[in-house]
């Protein structure tokens, strides 16, 4: 019986490679869902600013540039949080 319970414990212990793979997948999802989506929005806002400037609507350009700056700062913060997570020892990492 002792051998059986020992086997059960071993089969229930998480595999370090599996844990690492799951963390990498979570980080990739965070990068995609947060940072890359924000960059996509920023590209669209930059294109909008170009069109507004061509039409001489500079007051709207200023507003859109402020929103663009805010979005980029948010993406920068997300990348910093992710980097801080990566630098923590394995097992102590929590994604934002």
C-alpha positions as CSV (number, residue, x, y, z in Angstrom):
1,X,0.0,0.0,0.0
2,X,2.8,2.3,0.8
3,X,4.1,2.1,-2.8
4,X,0.7,2.9,-4.2
5,X,0.3,6.1,-2.2
6,X,3.8,7.1,-3.2
7,X,2.9,6.6,-6.8
8,X,-0.3,8.6,-6.4
9,X,1.6,11.5,-4.9
10,X,4.1,11.5,-7.7
11,X,1.4,11.4,-10.4
12,X,-0.3,14.4,-8.7
13,X,2.7,16.6,-8.4
14,X,2.8,19.3,-11.2
15,X,5.5,18.8,-13.8
16,X,7.9,21.9,-13.8
17,X,7.8,21.9,-17.6
18,X,4.0,22.0,-17.6
19,X,4.0,24.8,-15.1
20,X,6.5,26.8,-17.2
21,X,4.6,26.2,-20.4
22,X,1.3,27.4,-18.8
23,X,3.1,30.6,-17.5
24,X,4.5,31.2,-21.0
25,X,1.0,30.8,-22.5
26,X,-0.5,33.2,-19.9
27,X,2.2,35.8,-20.7
28,X,1.7,35.4,-24.4
29,X,-2.1,35.9,-23.9
30,X,-1.4,39.0,-21.8
31,X,0.9,40.4,-24.5
32,X,-1.7,39.7,-27.2
33,X,-4.8,40.7,-25.4
34,X,-3.5,43.8,-23.7
35,X,-0.3,45.3,-25.3
36,X,-0.8,44.3,-29.0
37,X,-4.5,45.3,-28.9
38,X,-3.4,48.7,-27.5
39,X,-0.8,49.1,-30.2
40,X,-3.4,48.4,-32.8
41,X,-5.7,51.1,-31.4
42,X,-2.7,53.4,-31.4
43,X,-2.1,52.9,-35.1
44,X,-5.7,53.7,-35.8
45,X,-5.5,56.8,-33.7
46,X,-2.4,57.9,-35.5
47,X,-4.1,57.4,-38.9
48,X,-7.1,59.4,-37.6
49,X,-4.8,62.2,-36.5
50,X,-3.3,62.4,-40.0
51,X,-6.7,62.7,-41.6
52,X,-7.8,65.3,-39.1
53,X,-4.6,67.3,-39.6
54,X,-5.1,67.2,-43.4
55,X,-8.6,68.6,-42.9
56,X,-7.3,71.3,-40.6
57,X,-9.1,70.0,-37.5
58,X,-6.2,70.7,-35.2
59,X,-8.4,70.9,-32.0
60,X,-9.5,67.3,-32.7
61,X,-5.9,66.3,-33.4
62,X,-4.9,67.5,-30.0
63,X,-7.6,65.5,-28.3
64,X,-6.7,62.3,-30.2
65,X,-3.0,62.7,-29.5
66,X,-3.8,63.0,-25.8
67,X,-5.8,59.7,-26.0
68,X,-2.9,58.1,-28.1
69,X,-0.4,59.1,-25.4
70,X,-2.6,57.7,-22.7
71,X,-3.0,54.4,-24.5
72,X,0.8,54.1,-25.1
73,X,1.5,54.8,-21.5
74,X,-0.9,52.1,-20.5
75,X,0.9,49.6,-22.8
76,X,4.2,50.7,-21.4
77,X,2.9,50.0,-17.9
78,X,1.6,46.6,-18.9
79,X,5.0,45.6,-20.4
80,X,6.8,46.8,-17.3
81,X,4.5,44.7,-15.1
82,X,5.1,41.7,-17.3
83,X,8.8,42.1,-17.2
84,X,8.7,42.4,-13.4
85,X,6.7,39.2,-13.3
86,X,9.3,37.4,-15.5
87,X,12.1,38.6,-13.2
88,X,10.5,37.0,-10.1
89,X,11.7,33.5,-9.2
90,X,9.6,30.7,-10.7
91,X,6.7,29.9,-8.5
92,X,6.4,33.4,-7.1
93,X,5.1,34.9,-10.4
94,X,1.6,36.3,-10.7
95,X,0.5,38.0,-13.9
96,X,-1.1,41.3,-13.6
